[in-house]
Each structure stands twice: as structure tokens, then as C-alpha cells.
Amino acid sequence: MPLRSRKPCLVRGALLLAVAGLLSACASAPRGAADREPDEKGGEPLLAEAKVPHAVISETFLTPAMPEANLDSPAAWRAPDGRRWVITTAKGTHQLIVFDGDSGVRLREVGSKGTALGEMNRPNGISVIEDLLFVVERDNRRVQLFALPTFEPLAAFGDDVLREPYGLWVRSAGAGYEVIVSDNYMSPADKDAPPPLAELGQRFRRFEVTREGGRWQGKASGSFGDTTAQGAIRIAESLHGDPTNDRLMIAEEDTAVGTQLREYGLDGRYRGRNVGAGLFKAQAEGMALLQCADGSGYWIATDQFKDRSLFHVFDRRTLEHVGAFSGRITANTDGVWLDPRGDTRFPKGVFYALHDDQAVAAFDWRDVSKALRLKDCAQ
């Protein structure tokens, strides 16, 4: 796809230049073995060398660099005063970091290291639904539930069954919610290697979250995972669902077998289809879904290059590849979040992507849509 340019305003250009200099000066310090993820090994592929056709889009802003925080995943929420918040997990400081979603200004930090409610130990995956915030804690082996906007801790669950949880997806289910958590337990014989195929049947855990007698609780309700060579998930983190199409998309991050997206049904069965095989050159990571009112829309999935992240776009219904884009700065992305709701700053919505473990980048969806000639289905 030909690269399309859009002349940035002076404010945006000045801001990006300042941020780029700041991020270069505050590059992340090398992390120890305890901070390494199972997928962080081997070489570091570069988009500059991959020769993948894509559009380059200027970031609207990047939040201030926080290399010590080791940021992982964002989620957006509309505050009571109408402002958009971006809430990000910080693995290094065991907190949640809250930014203004329209400016990138850092608003507050939530939590500290510990095991009590309200405390966290290496928070990773995050999701917002209505006025509830779900956070996966890898080293507490649980999911914690918070109320927004107060961040009051409401419940914690999963520590009786989860072994090494990373990502999650949440949907409404009856009077409560269903939470599906990726459990990236590794081989007992080699902590850097996935288990044998036969042991991957519990790669994903289901939980029912309900409110009974005024109190929230989460109960394990099953597990699933394909154990065939074609459908198994060796390295599990990112997942996202589309109930309209009875579809659960899961990122296979293991480059040894070919990193790509695998299509499952919401029943947990592998459907025999892999998406993006050959398109992902670095590592498939965070995903988001734009849902149009007529049932159409787009999947956005990250290819985690170290120099600049690439974001592949797929048709929601057919899963055909539509195109790809990158930012001018954003690199080494873990989690992403698409907020389709418009406001004065982002009339057609905004796409957030983590930058190199230390900042959040915001992309105006108008820029993405124009560059890739996507359908307008703003909400």
C-alpha cells in the first residue's frame, strides 16, 4: 500500500519532536531475567528490514516516558466529567498509571506491591467494561476487580487455578460477566519453553463474575486449549472476542512455530483457521476490534517490531487483510486499546498503543481510516 502523508499541525509536530528526544534520552534500562517474558528471547526483528508495505501515521501524542514502570497494556474509560482516561498496567512499579486520554497528561498512580485487595504484583492484562476494571496480576496469579472512578477494590479471583496469567478478555454474560484469561504456564523442565502439546489443554481459563448480596465474586467455570500441532497456543497472552461472529482471536507468540492469530469459537474450540501467517514478521501481540453497527468492522493486531511496531488491519467478517500502519515513533508494543467513542479531540475515536514499555501512544482514528481507506463507522 502506498505511504500516505498528512501534514501535522505545528503543535503536534513540536510535541512529537520533544517526546522523541525525551524517549531517546530515557531509553529503558536492560531488564533482569525475572522481568523477561517467555516471548522475549532470540533476535530483535526490525520493521526497517522487513519490507512490509504499510502507511506511516504520526502519533497525536505520547505520554511522558516512564522507563522504570515497565508499562504493558492500556484500557480507556470515560470519566464522570466527560474526560477520557487511559489506564495502564505498570509491571515494574506494581501499579496502575492513569493518563488523560485526550492529552496524555499523567493524572495519578493507583496501588502498590502486595497481595491484599488494592495491592498488585506485576499487573499485566487489563480490561474495562462499563464502570468495572479487570486487572490480571501475573505474580499474584489472580484477576483483581476495581470500581471506577474510585478504583475501589471489589474482589480478586483465580488464584486457586491460575499458574502464570497474562491477558484477558471480558464480556457481559447474563447478570454478570465472563472473563477468559490466558494462562502461560511453561514446561516444568524448562521455564523458557512451552509444555508438550498434550499439556496445553488448560491454556485459557474461564470465570463467571457476579454480584451476590452486594458483593462481587469470581468463580472458575472451565478451561480450554487445543492440543494439536496446528491449533495449540504455545506462548499465550493476547486474546480478544467478537460475540457477533462467535469468534475468539488468539495471538500465537511463539516464533518457532510461526507467530500469527488463531481463530477459535467462543466455545473454546479451534476452528482450523490461522490468520496472518506470513504477514507477522516479528511477533503477534495486542489486538483490538472496531465494531460497526451493521456488523462490519475491523480487527487491529500488533506485530511487535523493536524499532517501530506494525499494526495489521483485517476485515471483521472475512478476516481478510486490509492493510497495515505504523507510527513514526511507537515501537515494541505489547497491549493496545481502541476507543471508538468520539469527542472534541478525537471525533472518530482513538487507538492507543504501548511504546517500548515506557509510554502510551495515541493515534487519531481519522488518520488511520484515511490512510487505509477504511469504512467510517464512528460511534
C-alpha positions in Angstrom: 0.0 0.0 0.0 1.5 3.4 -0.9 2.5 5.5 2.0 0.2 8.4 2.5 1.3 11.6 4.3 -0.7 14.1 6.3 0.8 17.4 7.2 0.8 17.6 11.0 -0.1 20.8 12.8 2.7 22.8 14.4 1.6 21.8 17.9 1.6 18.1 17.1 5.0 18.3 15.3 6.6 20.2 18.1 5.2 17.8 20.7 6.4 14.7 18.8 9.9 16.1 18.4 10.1 16.9 22.1 8.8 13.4 23.0 11.1 11.7 20.6 14.1 13.4 22.2 12.9 12.5 25.7 12.3 8.9 24.9 15.7 8.6 23.2 17.3 10.1 26.3 15.4 7.8 28.7 15.7 4.5 26.9 14.7 1.5 29.0 17.4 0.0 31.1 18.2 -3.7 30.5 15.9 -5.9 32.4 16.9 -8.8 34.5 15.8 -12.4 34.0 12.9 -12.0 36.4 11.5 -9.3 34.2 11.7 -11.2 31.0 8.6 -12.6 29.4 8.6 -16.1 27.8 8.4 -14.4 24.4 11.3 -12.1 24.9 14.2 -14.1 23.6 16.1 -14.6 20.3 16.8 -11.8 17.8 15.1 -8.4 17.5 13.5 -8.1 14.1 13.3 -4.6 12.7 10.5 -3.1 10.6 13.1 -1.2 8.7 14.4 -4.5 7.3 11.1 -6.4 6.9 10.0 -4.7 3.7 6.3 -4.9 4.7 4.0 -2.4 2.8 2.4 -0.1 5.3 1.3 3.5 5.9 3.2 5.7 8.3 0.9 7.8 10.6 2.0 10.5 13.0 1.1 9.9 16.6 -1.1 12.5 18.1 0.8 12.3 21.3 3.0 10.1 23.5 2.7 10.2 27.3 5.7 11.1 29.3 8.4 8.4 29.4 8.3 6.1 32.4 11.1 3.5 31.8 11.1 2.4 35.4 7.4 1.5 35.3 7.6 -1.2 32.6 4.2 -0.4 31.2 2.3 -3.2 29.5 -1.3 -2.7 28.5 -3.8 0.2 28.3 -7.6 0.4 28.6 -9.8 3.5 28.1 -12.8 4.7 30.1 -14.9 7.8 30.1 -14.8 9.6 33.4 -17.9 11.3 35.0 -16.7 14.7 34.0 -16.7 13.6 30.4 -12.9 13.2 30.1 -11.4 10.1 28.6 -8.9 8.2 30.8 -6.3 5.8 29.7 -5.4 3.3 32.5 -2.2 1.4 32.0 -0.6 -1.5 33.9 2.9 -0.9 35.2 4.7 -4.2 35.8 7.8 -2.6 37.2 6.2 -0.5 39.9 3.2 -2.8 40.6 0.7 -0.1 39.9 -1.9 1.3 37.5 -1.0 4.6 35.8 -3.8 6.9 34.8 -3.4 9.4 31.9 -5.7 11.9 30.4 -6.8 10.2 27.2 -7.0 13.4 25.1 -3.7 15.0 26.1 -1.5 12.3 27.6 -1.1 14.2 30.8 -0.3 11.9 33.7 -3.1 12.1 36.3 -2.4 9.6 39.1 -1.0 6.3 40.2 -3.0 3.5 41.8 -1.8 0.7 44.1 1.4 -0.7 45.4 3.2 -4.0 45.6 1.5 -6.6 47.8 -1.1 -9.3 48.0 -4.0 -7.6 49.7 -7.0 -6.2 47.8 -6.0 -2.9 46.2 -2.3 -4.1 46.0 -0.8 -5.8 43.0 2.2 -7.9 42.0 3.2 -7.5 38.3 -0.1 -6.4 36.7 -0.2 -7.3 33.1 -3.5 -7.6 31.2 -6.3 -5.0 31.7 -9.8 -4.5 30.5 -12.7 -2.1 31.1 -16.4 -2.9 30.8 -19.0 -0.4 31.9 -17.7 1.0 35.2 -15.6 -2.0 36.1 -11.9 -2.5 35.7 -10.3 -6.0 35.5 -6.6 -6.4 36.0 -4.5 -9.6 35.6 -1.6 -10.0 38.1 0.9 -12.4 36.9 2.8 -12.9 40.1 -0.2 -12.9 42.4 -1.8 -15.4 39.9 -5.1 -13.7 40.0 -7.5 -11.2 38.5 -8.5 -8.2 40.5 -11.7 -6.2 40.0 -11.9 -2.5 40.7 -14.8 0.0 40.6 -14.4 3.2 38.5 -13.8 6.0 39.0 -12.7 5.4 42.6 -10.5 2.4 42.0 -12.1 0.7 45.0 -11.0 -2.9 45.0 -14.1 -5.1 44.8 -12.8 -8.7 44.5 -9.9 -10.9 43.5 -10.3 -14.4 42.0 -8.5 -17.1 40.1 -5.5 -17.7 42.4 -6.8 -21.2 43.1 -6.4 -22.3 39.5 -4.2 -19.8 37.6 -0.5 -20.6 37.2 1.0 -17.7 35.2 -1.7 -15.5 33.8 -1.1 -12.7 31.3 -4.0 -11.5 29.2 -7.8 -11.4 29.4 -11.0 -10.7 27.6 -14.3 -9.7 29.3 -17.9 -9.8 28.0 -21.3 -9.4 29.5 -23.0 -12.7 30.4 -26.4 -12.8 31.9 -26.5 -10.7 35.0 -22.7 -10.7 35.3 -19.6 -11.1 33.1 -17.5 -13.9 31.6 -13.7 -13.4 31.9 -11.3 -15.5 29.8 -7.7 -15.4 31.0 -4.6 -16.7 29.1 -2.5 -18.9 31.4 1.0 -19.0 30.1 2.4 -21.8 32.3 5.7 -23.1 31.0 7.4 -26.5 31.0 8.4 -27.8 34.5 11.6 -29.0 32.9 12.5 -25.7 31.2 10.9 -22.4 32.3 11.7 -20.8 28.9 10.0 -23.5 26.9 6.3 -24.3 26.3 4.9 -27.5 27.7 4.4 -30.5 25.5 1.2 -30.3 23.3 -0.7 -32.7 25.4 -0.3 -30.4 28.4 -1.8 -27.3 26.7 -5.5 -28.1 27.3 -5.8 -25.5 30.1 -4.1 -22.6 28.3 -7.2 -20.5 28.8 -9.4 -20.3 32.0 -13.0 -19.1 32.2 -14.5 -17.3 35.1 -18.1 -16.2 36.0 -18.1 -12.9 37.7 -21.3 -12.0 39.5 -22.6 -9.7 42.3 -24.5 -11.6 45.0 -25.7 -10.0 48.3 -24.0 -6.7 47.4 -20.6 -8.4 47.0 -18.7 -9.3 43.8 -17.1 -12.7 43.3 -15.5 -14.6 40.5 -15.7 -18.4 40.2 -13.8 -20.7 37.8 -16.1 -22.1 35.2 -13.9 -24.2 33.0 -10.8 -24.2 30.8 -9.8 -24.9 27.2 -6.9 -25.2 24.9 -6.2 -27.0 21.7 -3.5 -29.7 21.9 -2.9 -30.3 18.2 0.2 -29.1 16.4 -1.9 -26.8 14.2 -4.2 -25.2 16.8 -2.3 -25.2 20.1 -1.2 -21.9 21.6 2.4 -22.4 22.8 3.0 -18.8 24.0 -0.2 -17.3 25.2 -1.0 -13.7 26.2 -3.2 -11.6 23.9 -6.8 -12.6 23.1 -10.0 -10.8 22.1 -13.5 -11.9 21.3 -16.3 -11.0 18.8 -19.6 -12.5 20.1 -21.5 -11.3 17.0 -19.4 -13.7 14.9 -18.9 -16.3 17.6 -15.2 -15.7 17.3 -12.2 -15.6 19.7 -9.0 -14.4 18.2 -5.8 -15.6 20.0 -2.2 -14.5 19.3 0.3 -17.3 19.0 3.5 -15.5 20.0 5.9 -18.5 19.6 8.1 -17.6 16.6 9.5 -21.1 16.5 6.1 -22.4 15.1 5.2 -19.2 13.3 3.6 -16.3 15.0 0.1 -15.5 13.8 -3.5 -15.3 15.0 -5.6 -18.4 15.6 -9.3 -18.4 15.2 -11.3 -20.2 18.0 -15.0 -20.2 18.6 -16.4 -18.8 21.9 -16.9 -22.4 22.9 -13.1 -22.7 23.1 -12.7 -25.0 20.0 -10.1 -24.2 17.4 -11.7 -23.6 14.1 -8.9 -24.8 11.9 -8.0 -21.3 10.6 -4.9 -19.2 11.2 -4.9 -15.5 10.3 -1.8 -13.5 9.2 0.5 -16.5 8.7 3.4 -15.0 6.7 2.3 -11.4 7.4 3.6 -11.3 11.0 7.3 -11.0 10.7 8.2 -10.1 14.3 5.6 -11.3 16.9 1.8 -11.2 17.1 0.7 -9.2 20.1 -2.1 -7.0 21.4 -5.4 -6.9 19.5 -8.5 -4.6 19.3 -11.8 -4.7 17.4 -13.7 -1.9 15.8 -17.4 -2.9 15.6 -19.7 -1.1 13.2 -23.5 -1.0 13.8 -24.2 -3.0 10.6 -21.9 -5.9 11.7 -18.9 -4.9 9.7 -15.7 -3.6 11.2 -12.0 -4.2 11.6 -9.6 -6.2 13.7 -6.3 -4.5 14.5 -3.4 -6.7 15.6 0.2 -5.8 16.6 3.4 -7.1 15.0 6.0 -6.3 17.7 9.0 -5.0 15.8 11.7 -3.5 18.1 12.3 -0.3 16.0 8.6 0.5 15.1 5.5 -1.5 15.7 3.4 -2.5 12.8 -0.4 -2.7 13.2 -2.2 -5.1 10.8 -5.8 -4.4 9.9 -8.2 -7.3 9.0 -11.8 -7.3 7.9 -14.1 -8.2 10.8 -16.3 -10.6 8.9 -13.9 -12.3 6.5 -10.6 -11.8 8.3 -9.0 -10.8 5.0 -6.0 -8.5 5.3 -6.9 -4.8 4.6 -3.6 -3.1 5.2 -1.1 -2.1 7.8 0.2 1.1 9.5 2.9 2.2 11.9 3.6 5.3 13.8 6.7 7.4 13.4 8.0 6.6 16.9 5.9 3.8 18.5 7.9 0.6 18.9 8.0 -2.7 20.7 4.2 -2.6 21.5 2.6 -5.0 24.0 -1.0 -4.0 24.6 -3.4 -1.9 22.6 -6.9 -0.5 23.0 -9.3 1.0 20.6 -11.9 3.5 21.9 -14.4 4.2 19.1 -16.3 6.9 21.0 -15.9 10.4 19.6 -15.2 13.6 21.5 -13.9 17.0 20.6 -10.3 15.9 20.5 -10.9 12.6 18.7 -14.2 12.9 16.8 -13.9 9.4 15.2 -12.3 7.6 18.2 -8.7 6.9 19.2 -6.3 4.0 19.0 -3.8 3.6 21.9 -0.6 1.5 21.7 2.1 0.9 24.3 5.5 2.3 23.3 8.6 0.4 24.3 7.4 -0.4 27.8 7.5 3.2 28.9 4.8 5.3 27.3 1.4 5.3 25.6 1.0 6.5 22.0 -2.3 7.8 20.8 -3.4 7.7 17.1 -6.4 9.7 15.8 -8.6 7.1 14.2 -9.4 9.6 11.4 -5.7 9.4 10.4 -5.8 5.6 10.3 -9.1 5.4 8.5 -7.9 7.9 5.8 -4.6 6.3 5.3 -6.0 2.8 4.8 -9.3 3.9 3.2 -11.4 2.2 5.9 -15.1 2.5 6.3 -16.4 5.2 8.6 -18.4 3.6 11.4 -17.7 6.1 14.2 -19.9 5.7 17.3 
